[in-house]
Amino acid sequence: MEIKMDIISELDGKRILIWGYGREGKATEHFLERCVKPASVDIFEGKREEINEDAYDFIIKSPGIVMKEENPKYTSETELFLQQFRDQVIGITGTKGKSTTSAMLYTVLKACSGRPVLLLGNIGQPCLDYFEEVTEDTIIVYEMSCHQLAHTNVSPHIAIFLNLYEEHLDYYGTVEKYFEAKSHIAAYQKSGDFFFVGENVPKIETKAEKTVLHQPKDVHYKLRLAGEHNQYDAQFVEHVAELLGCEKEAVLKSMAEFEGLPHRLQYIGTYRGVRYFDDSISTIPEAAINAAMSIPDAKTILIGGMDRGINYDLLITFIREHREFQFICAYASGKRIFGEVGDCENCVYVEDLEQAVEAAVQMTEPGGACILSPAAASYGYFKNFEERGEAFQKYVYAFAQ
């Protein structure tokens, strides 16, 4: 779809179908009720072949719905929002770290920019719920998932692409198709736009001014967040904040005060001399390895969840080479990993998270740390990573005390 500067006039009087009725679908319905006078609005949750496309002028698709062929009638909440406000949007994507980076940037800009700031998107705030709050001066920090970007043909004025790792292969099939979806964050940028990209992200053709950021060789920032990956992500925050005119000293102070988000190497307490950390957001091997290397005196790592078919060779090699850590595997992906390293004395298999925590409490000696960092999705066992993290904390409180 071409960029339209006034989506309300575009939608007025039109026949609209909302395809998918999750969080974004409901937000779209409420937006249409508040702001638009469409000819009709229908809600549908079935398959595409069941849609009578001729009966509608616009079909607003929820993220995550598979659509193999493009059709100009289809759009999304993200695309509509960008058509209206793309010049005010800082879009942030990446396999890992996008929520923390988005929240840190939002915190910094709230403290330092002197302008109203909104934090929207995949972080849990549907953008159309905040449509009326956007003024000409508003800065919009927008966390963008691959599903939100997949069928979006508008890119934000400032784009951040942190990193790319193998993920969501159950949906996209190949890492190339996964990358293609995410690449839309910069592919439609214009001259005068800005693109900040991590060193391991493949090349994207864009008209924006591009800045490539690398993993820092030493600690640059005073952060409350552990891990080299957070040092890396903080660079993007500093660059964008300075681009928007924030003073460096104020930016660094605000970054140092940022406390992070739940379930991201979150310290949950010390019991019987053992420190416990919830990193339930971890869904790839690199995240579990980063967690193990980020927490001083880490001893026990809980891994495993839904098996999406991703390559675990990196984590398997790490387990074999780092006998200082004890790995407790669970669920389908944990079973697959254990099948490769079951001969290692530093790796055991249990059925579920409850058994994993019970084993960790017995194994981890005082002075050490225990980390839930599953390197796998939660689906099939928990509603989402938040529920998994809350379950971990509940079991820790039950067994460790």
Steps between C-alpha positions, in 0.01 A plus 500: 500500500617855431563736787187694590533802725148477645388148573168614650381649171626189322295272725186716524209348310689179423406137552755365747582151619712445813678167450607370841357608833788497745648805669561692176170393346308634799704823493418542130129452569504760778694744280242468222220556751666813642653668198354370173158480335533186288217360292534170685736312730511121519723279714637169373729238653504226236721416202574732210329278243176552694515880455288656225758762405263672254270590790758731663702810419755438778596182684698584815709197590631412845873420531594135487233399249669321211441673165712362217368725224472878511177684423465881512177469699693357796661726755579489873482712812874568473483602134203731558676665793821549302308647208379770736797554731814342348697828519467491880574131550819334624454135403701235683539136397746215542488138609603582857505815710234705325267534801778603738648741245157649428426547869844648570470743208151599614629562854790711371287708263235559768772634728713689250312604184255750646232356272206262552603138437293186441617138525291283268490180298618151580589598855129468576344835404293479177576817308143586397400518867716814518411657164335809650788561742752571225575869451736659248771502768460139617788254470376144447725212606356196322619145567444304178480122476564305182126429477413870522756582231437209262228663288582863576609716208581813701816547707551733798705820482757353741557124486703280736582139405696360795596149391388193311503140621315185398144530636134439407592225254171326581328800338738616225672174410840659433709769664507680163121544501511605865761764415298618200205574729715696744680687220185703435598720794753668270416387146246780443690781670555823309782746455536691827414197713741322735586131534702361792591136444695231682812345356352151442193620307517429124497792260169678438460734205375828645511870417557591864828613653644177645712458813639154582565434870737234631533304823701721740835356605465626856234641731390841380191560709405485866186288488291311751461232232750214489659367185701613198185483287350785703818704452461439127133600490565812710709641213187526287320691774784749535529558124128560447465720809788720384351512148186645658698769679530354849806596704745214542545539876123487556469199269768302686343586836157382386645179353675428830170534688304270267397189695417266213193288428360190671616154387820635343780384730277628780642446847224345710676436830761313700396187687732278704792693356402443135402790271216432255447672165199487266598525131182343364514729193789281374386308190826440309835335585690829496274638775568209735874526439491876565310440823751243624792732424333817633423402860801471733534155659222353286489126570167356386316578175145377430435449128228355279152569366318473169713347224477731199767313310773762543866401492636435850858415399634821659340421836597132482863597444479749786366233738783264407769766536375665820488235768491773766125532432235242583224485237153370584303419184121469475220473245537424127799717409673405826453135414658556158796684652544233768501237227818664368675562834358232727848357540612824669498487878394867514165439328183329627146464366171544688140510379394856576585834659382401846736202504777719355473754782486225762819349354669841477433574867672174592793542258594866536742568783488817714685788338389394154218613274217314328356636174189410303606569140310245288639569150154398379147631462247440776204403281343162559597509867416857602284778359806718441847573636351717775297209637809278483703755694230536762485121537878490547480762772217313672698175502812678629304647789345159573815286486784736593344639816 
